[in-house]
Amino acid sequence: MVKQNPGFSPAELVARITELSAEEEWFHCIDLGGGIATMKEPVKHLLDLWGVIDKHIPKDLSGMRVLDIGCNAGFFSVAAKKRNADYVLGIEVSPGYVKQAEFVRDALGLEIDYRNMSVYEIPVLEAQFDVVFCLGVIYHCSDPFLAARNVLSVTSKVAVIESALMSPQAPDDRPLWQFAFPGYKRGEDERFYNWWFPNMSGLKALFGSAGFSSVNSLHESNDRGCIMCRR
């Protein structure tokens, strides 16, 4: 799993981190060893999210295949590979984030595949994965139901879904989805528009309607929610 000599000096690591930040600002804080990390401080909700996921997936993923949808710089892909997953694939719509993920992989000497593709292109994989991460993706999707069906299509066991929620959060006694007006978009790149914000019931209802046999809440904060879906 781990190559013996990734071959980066500390100076090269720091220079490459800086270079890659010019195309996409780093969003994942990943420890590269020797006191070097991709960011000075982790994003709090990502740190909290890993604390949740860590309790609900096996400590040893030997024999399992993992898909990380919207992998960004690869924090969760790296975590899966470090838990001995047989195969890890990360997909990401931003070429800049794919470059960051590939750099992190090479710096750590890990065997992880990355592809520049979206959740809408998942069917071309024609593959099944034991564990699927879809973290911080669904609210960026103009067609969340199609995205959820695509997640189902590649999940053989479990999918972990995380999303921004309505803020301030609506009552959770019925499933709701709020359409995000254009002011929520990030810059002018339509790949990063925030299209829909669900409440927790709405997030669970979406993936239940997509065809998962069970959908359970793992964590809910003021404006983020995480669920586990079983095939």
C-alpha positions in Angstrom: 0.0 0.0 0.0 2.8 2.4 0.9 5.7 3.1 -1.3 9.0 3.3 0.5 10.4 6.5 -1.0 8.0 9.1 -2.3 11.0 11.3 -2.9 9.9 14.8 -1.9 12.2 17.0 0.2 10.5 19.3 2.8 11.3 22.3 0.6 9.7 20.6 -2.4 6.6 19.8 -0.4 6.1 23.4 0.8 6.7 24.8 -2.6 4.2 22.4 -4.2 1.6 23.2 -1.6 2.0 26.9 -2.4 1.9 26.3 -6.1 -1.2 24.2 -6.0 -3.0 26.8 -3.9 -2.8 29.3 -6.8 -5.3 27.2 -8.8 -7.6 26.1 -6.0 -7.4 27.2 -2.4 -6.7 24.3 -0.1 -9.8 23.0 1.8 -8.5 19.8 3.2 -5.8 19.9 6.0 -3.7 16.8 5.4 -0.6 15.9 7.4 2.3 15.1 5.0 4.8 14.3 7.8 7.8 16.2 9.2 5.6 19.0 10.5 4.2 19.8 7.1 0.5 20.0 6.3 -1.5 21.3 3.4 -3.2 23.9 5.6 -2.3 25.5 8.9 -5.6 24.7 10.5 -8.3 22.2 9.6 -11.8 23.4 8.6 -13.9 22.7 11.7 -16.9 21.0 10.1 -14.6 18.6 8.2 -12.7 17.8 11.4 -16.1 17.2 13.1 -17.3 15.1 10.2 -14.3 12.8 10.4 -15.0 12.3 14.1 -18.4 11.1 13.2 -17.4 8.9 10.2 -14.5 7.4 12.2 -17.1 5.8 14.6 -19.3 4.3 11.9 -17.0 2.7 9.4 -14.7 -0.3 10.1 -11.2 0.4 11.4 -9.9 -2.2 8.9 -11.3 -1.9 5.3 -9.2 -4.9 4.0 -11.0 -6.5 1.1 -13.2 -3.5 0.5 -13.5 -1.0 -2.4 -14.1 2.7 -1.5 -15.4 5.5 -3.7 -15.0 9.1 -2.6 -17.4 11.4 -4.5 -16.3 15.0 -4.5 -13.0 14.0 -3.0 -11.4 17.5 -3.0 -7.8 17.1 -2.0 -8.4 13.5 -0.8 -8.6 13.6 3.0 -11.2 10.9 3.1 -9.6 8.9 0.3 -6.4 8.9 2.2 -8.1 7.9 5.4 -9.8 4.9 3.7 -6.5 3.8 2.2 -4.8 4.0 5.6 -7.4 1.6 6.8 -6.2 -0.9 4.3 -9.0 -0.6 1.7 -8.1 -2.8 -1.3 -9.0 -0.1 -3.8 -9.8 3.6 -3.4 -11.1 5.9 -6.2 -11.7 9.6 -5.7 -13.7 11.6 -8.2 -13.8 15.4 -8.3 -15.1 18.0 -10.8 -12.4 20.5 -10.2 -9.1 19.8 -12.0 -7.3 21.9 -9.4 -8.5 19.7 -6.6 -7.6 16.5 -8.5 -4.0 17.9 -8.8 -4.0 18.5 -5.1 -5.2 15.0 -4.4 -2.7 13.4 -6.7 0.1 15.4 -5.0 -1.0 14.3 -1.5 -1.2 10.7 -2.7 2.3 10.8 -4.1 3.7 12.7 -1.1 2.4 10.0 1.2 3.3 7.1 -1.1 -0.2 5.7 -1.3 -2.0 3.9 -4.1 -5.2 5.8 -4.8 -6.8 6.5 -8.2 -8.3 9.9 -9.0 -10.5 11.0 -11.9 -11.8 14.4 -13.0 -15.5 13.6 -13.2 -18.9 14.5 -11.5 -21.5 12.5 -9.7 -23.6 12.6 -12.9 -20.9 10.6 -14.7 -20.8 7.8 -12.1 -22.6 5.2 -14.3 -19.6 5.1 -16.7 -17.6 3.5 -13.9 -19.7 0.3 -14.2 -18.3 -0.8 -10.8 -19.5 -1.5 -7.3 -18.0 -0.2 -4.0 -18.5 -1.4 -0.5 -18.2 2.0 1.0 -19.2 5.2 -0.8 -18.5 8.7 0.6 -20.6 11.6 -0.8 -19.6 14.4 1.4 -20.4 18.1 0.9 -21.7 17.3 -2.6 -25.5 16.9 -2.8 -26.4 20.6 -2.2 -24.2 21.6 -5.1 -26.3 19.4 -7.5 -28.9 20.9 -9.7 -30.6 17.5 -9.9 -30.1 15.9 -6.4 -32.4 13.0 -7.1 -30.4 11.9 -10.1 -27.2 12.3 -8.0 -28.8 10.1 -5.3 -29.8 7.4 -7.8 -26.2 7.4 -9.1 -24.8 7.0 -5.6 -27.2 4.0 -5.1 -26.1 2.5 -8.5 -22.5 2.1 -7.3 -23.1 1.2 -3.6 -23.0 -2.5 -2.7 -23.1 -2.0 1.1 -23.1 1.5 2.6 -23.0 5.2 1.6 -22.1 8.0 3.9 -23.8 11.3 2.9 -23.1 14.7 4.3 -24.7 18.0 3.3 -25.2 21.6 4.2 -28.7 22.0 5.7 -31.2 24.9 5.8 -29.8 27.7 7.9 -31.4 28.7 10.2 -32.7 25.1 10.1 -36.4 24.6 9.4 -38.5 22.4 11.7 -37.8 18.7 11.0 -41.3 17.3 11.2 -41.5 17.0 7.4 -39.0 16.7 4.5 -38.1 20.1 3.0 -35.7 21.3 0.3 -35.0 25.0 -0.1 -34.0 26.3 -3.5 -30.9 28.4 -3.3 -31.1 31.7 -5.1 -28.1 32.8 -7.3 -26.5 34.7 -4.5 -25.4 31.4 -3.0 -23.2 30.5 -5.9 -19.4 30.4 -5.5 -17.9 32.8 -8.1 -19.1 32.3 -11.7 -18.3 28.6 -12.0 -21.6 26.7 -12.3 -19.9 23.5 -11.0 -19.9 25.1 -7.5 -23.4 26.5 -7.4 -25.3 25.8 -4.2 -28.6 24.6 -5.6 -30.5 23.1 -2.8 -30.5 23.1 1.0 -32.5 20.3 2.7 -33.5 19.9 6.3 -32.5 16.6 7.9 -35.8 14.9 7.0 -35.4 16.0 3.4 -31.9 14.6 3.1 -33.0 11.2 4.5 -36.1 11.2 2.3 -34.1 11.9 -0.8 -31.9 8.8 -0.4 -34.7 6.6 0.8 -36.7 7.6 -2.3 -33.6 6.8 -4.4 -33.8 3.2 -3.3 -31.6 2.6 -0.3 -33.2 0.1 2.1 -32.4 2.0 5.3 -31.3 5.6 6.0 -30.1 6.6 9.4 -28.9 9.9 10.9 -25.3 9.9 12.1 -24.9 13.6 13.1 -26.7 16.9 12.8 -25.4 20.4 13.7 -27.0 23.8 13.1 -26.3 23.8 9.4 -24.7 20.4 8.5 -26.1 16.9 8.5 -24.6 13.4 8.0 -26.5 10.2 7.2 -25.6 6.5 6.5 -27.5 4.7 3.8 -27.6 0.9 3.4 -28.2 -0.9 0.1 
